[in-house]
Amino acid sequence: MSNVQRFSAINTKAMSLEGRLLKKKDYDNLILQKNVVDFISYLKNQTAYKEVLETVDVNNYRVEEVEVILRRHMVKQYKKLTHYLTGHYKKLFNVVLKRFEIEDIKLYLRAIMRNEDLSDIEDLIICSDMDYMKLSGSKNLEDFIERLKGKDYYRLLKPYLEEEPNKRLFYMEMVLDRLYFNELSNETAKLDTEDRIILGEFLGINKDLLNLQWIYRGIKFYKDSPEELVNYALLGGHKLNYAKIKALCYSKNEDELIAKMIDSQYGFLFDNKETLEIFMERRMQRYLYFLLLKFRRQEKLNIIGSMVYIHLLEYETRDIISIIEAIKYKMEPEVITKFLIRKI
């Protein structure tokens, strides 16, 4: 199939949907709102989120409810694009959607570990393609995993039932993340050459950044062993191959790790020790945000058009939630901007 046949319809749809995203003036106005009620009212009355938030009563709402509605909207928009794809491209987008299913499973795992009522989780579910009523009936962790039988999650999570409780959740979440990235890499490898190269670069850089975050936190906060750090690192990075990852994992402390990375392509993660922990996540996402914009400027008729949209939508959703939290805690506008992925 030619690229014209494969991408003209989906890229046109993606451009149309992208046109509904927030403009800079919306960000400027949103961070100036005095309270969450005014913030939601602005979204409902001045932006394309009017339909998304139509069920939200600004005089009787919960912040958690708004967050779930926004995330469900994001999944709904992703699904709209999958209808324009076939073959490995459709499978790739279905893997992207699987990430939200994985996040839902993590919600259950955390609730079980905290002995919370699982029926409350159903209101927080983002991706509705599993039998969540069945999962909510789980009596304990072992029962929950048994109810996943028939899915990849079952074989991955079951061995960790024997793990010591204080690390069990952490290991389970890491193995779920690895499943997602492995499947994403496998499907990316099946794309046509041009798409495989450009998407492979983006995915590889994403893995590099996540590995650096994981190694830094593992060394500084969790005192994980080098072997543990290596075992849970994501393979197939763009600049950081297995040998480099291993060398980083064997750093004696965080200062040695920073010294190894400060002059690299990813040195920006470590160049301000005072704000390193606070803004590491935001710096990672902002780097990927600008990388996507760079790819789009180079865009031909390929997969990047639709990929740019789904990531911009996710970053916007995260920013909206960040602003809600910031306004709730009475942060000043100039402080709020520091926590946003989009630079304004």
C-alpha positions, 0 to 999 in steps of 0.5 A: 500500500502506498503512503498516500493510501495509508496516511492521507486520511488519518493525517487529515483527521489528526490535523483536524483533531489537533486544531481543537487543542488548546492555543497559547492564549488558552494556557495564558488564561488558564494559569490566571484562573483564581480557583478550579471552578473558574478553570473548569468554566473557562475550559467549558465555555472558551475551548473545544473541551465544552463537549468533553466536560458537559456532564461536569457541574462546576458547582458540584464536582470532584477534581478526580472526576474531571481528571478521569473524564479528560483521560477517557477523552484522550483514549476516545480520540486515540480510538478514532484514529485506529479506524483509519489504519490496517495491518501492522499500523493498526496493531501498533496503535492498539499497543499504544492503547494497551498502555492505558489498560496497563495503567488501569491494572496498576490502579487495581494492584495499588488498591489491593496492596493498600487494602482498599475497596476495589469497587471504587476503582471502577470509577477511575478506569480509563480504558474500558476494554476489560471485564472490570466488574470481574476484576473488582470482585477479587478477594486478594492479590492472588485472586486478582491475578487468577482473574487475569488468566488468558492474558499476558498479564497473568504469566508476568505477574504470577511469579511475583506472588512469592516476592517480598511484600515491600517490593512486590508492587514495584516489581509488578509495575516494572514488568508491566511497563517492560511488556508495553515497551517490548510490544511497542518495539516489536510492532515498530520493527514491522513498519515500512522502513521510513516509519520504522526509522523515525518512530524507532528513534522516538521510541529509543530516546523515550527508553533512554530517558526512562532508563536514566530516570530509573537508574538515578532514582534507584541509586539515590533513593532506593539503594538498588543493587547494580544487578537490579538496575540492569535487570529492569532497564529497558533494552533498545535505547537510541543512544544508550545500549546495553553496555552503556546502561550497565556502566551507568548502573554500576555508578557508585553514587548519583554524583558519579552517574551525573558526571558520566551523563552531564556532557551527553545528549541527555545532560539537560536532565542533570544540569541543575541539582537543586531542581533535579528531582522536582523537574526531571519528569517534566524535562523528559516530557518537554524534550520529547514534546519538542522532538515531536515538533521537530519531526513534524517540521520534517514530515512527509506523508508518514506515520509521524502526523498521527503520532504527533497528535496523540502525544500532543493530546496526552501532554495537554491532558497532563498539563491541564491536570497539573494546572488544576493541582497547582491552582488548588494549592494556590500556586502563582502563575509564574510557578505553574509554568515551570511544571508544564510540558508545553513551554509558554 
